[in-house]
C-alpha cells in the first residue's frame, strides 16, 4: 500500500510538471496492483482531475485566449467522445488490448514528433476538433486522460509546448468533470 501511494505521488509530481495528468501511468500502476478492471478507469480519471488542476495552475499563464473558439470546440467534441467511450464496458482482455495499442501508438507518435519537423509536416487546425472527438472516445474506453495523445497532435498543429501544457491540463479538468457528472 505504501509503495502504491509513493508511485501515485511520484507520477503526479512528474506529470504535472510537464502539463500532463498521468492517466496512462495510473492505469499501469493499478493494473500491476491487480486492481479489478471495473475500477481502473474511474480511479485513474479521479487522479487525473487532481493532477490536472495542479498542472493548470502552473501553466495557465500560457493559455492563448486568441485561440479560444478552437480550443472550446476541441474540448466540446473531446468531452462528447469521452462520454460515449465511457458508456462502453469492455471485457478485461479487450480492455488491456485496447489500452496497449493506444499506449504503443502514443509512444510512436511522440517518438516521431522529433522527426516530423524535418519533413515539414503541419496538421491543419480545422482537423483538431474531429481528432479530439476520436481521442476522447478512445480515452473514455480506457480511463486515461488523453493528454498523452492530444499533446503530440497539438504539437503537430504548431502549438508552442507551454501552451500545449495549458490546453491539455484545462482539457482534463473540463473533460473529467463532465465524465463524473
N, C-alpha and C positions, 0 to 999 in steps of 0.2 A: 504494500500500500504506500509506504514512504517512497519507494522507487517510482511508482506511478505519479505521485504528486510532484516529485522532483522533475520527472520527464515532462509533465504538463507545464510546469512553471518555466523550465528551460526553453521549451518550444515556444511558449507565449512570448517570452522575452526576446528571443532571436527574431521570430516572425514579425512582431510589432515594430521592431527597429527598421524593417525594410518595407513596411506598408502592406504586409500580408497578415492573415489571421491564424494560419496554421492548421486549417481543417484537414488537409491531407495527412499531416503528421499525427493529429489526434486520432484519426481513423486508424492509422497504422498502429499507434500505441494501444488503442482499445482492442484491435484485432489480436495483437500479440498477447494481451492480457486475457484472451479468451472471453471477451465480453459478448453477450448474446447479440447477434446481428440486428435484432429489433431495436436495440438501444444505441447502437453506434451512430447512426445519422443524427438523432436528436441531441445526444451528448456532444458530438463534435460541433453541431450548429450553435449550441449554447455557449461553448467555449469560444467559438468564432465571434459571437456578439461581444463578449467581454474584451477580447484581444483587439478586435477591430475598433472598438470605441477608444481604446488607449492609443492605437496607431493613428486614428484620425486626429486626435488631439495633437499628436506630434507633427502631422503633415498637412493640417487644414490650411495653413497659410499659402500652400502651393496650389490650392484649388482654383482653377481658372474660370471665373464667372462668365467669361465671354462664350464659353462652350456649354453653357447651362442647358439649353434646349436639347442638344445632342446627348448630353450626359443623362438628363431626365428620361429621354427616350430609351437609352441603353438600360437604365435602371428599371423602367417600367416593363419592358419586354423581358429582361432578365428575371424579374420577380415573377412574371406570369409563367415563365419556363420552370422556375423553381416550384411554384405551386403545383403545376401539372406533374412535374417529376416526383414530388413527394407523395402524390396520390397513388403511385405505383409501388406495390410491395414486391420486392424481388426475393426469390429464393436465395438461400445463403450462398450456394455455389455460383449462381448467376451474379449476385452482388459482388463477390470477390473478383470475378472475371471482368465485369464492367469497370470496377474500381481499378484493377490492374491495367487494363487497356487505357483508361483515362490518364493514369499517372505516368505510364510509359510514353504516351503521346505528348503529354505536357513536358516531360523531360526532353524529348526530342525537339520540340518546338523551342524550348528555352535554349537548348544547345545550338540550334540553327540560327537563333537571333544574332549570334556573333558573326555569322556568315552572310546573312540577308543584306546588310548594308553594302556589302561588296558587290552584290548583283543588282543593287538599286531597286529593291522591291519595297513598295509602299502600299498599304492597304487603304482603300478609299473609305472615308468616314461614313458614307451612306450605307455601307455593309455592316457597320458596328452594331446597330440595334438587332438585326437578324441573328448575327453571331452571338450576341448577348442572350437572346432567347434560347438558342440551342445549348449554349454553355449553362444557362440557368437550369434547363431541363436535366442535363446530364449531372450537374452537381446536386440537384434535388434528389436524384435517384440514389446517390451515394452518401450525401451528408457533408460533402466537402464544401468549403466556402466559395470557390470559383475564381479567386484572385490568381491562383496558380495557372489558370487558363486565360483569364481576362488580361492580366499584366502583359504577357507576350503579344497578345492581339493589339493592345493599345500601343505597345512599343512599335509594332509593325505599321501602325497608323501614324507614327511620327510624334506621339506624345512624349514630353520630357519625363524622365524617370521619377522625379519627385511629384510631379503632377499625377502620374500613374498611381503612386502610393496614396495620394489623397483621394483619388477616384475610387480605387478598389476598397479602401477601408470604409469609406462612406457607403459604398455599394453593399458591403457586408451588413452594415447596420440596417439599412432600409430593407434589403432582401430578407435578412433573417428575422427582422421584426414582423414582416408580412407572413413569413413562413410559420411563425409561432402563433399568430392570430387565427 
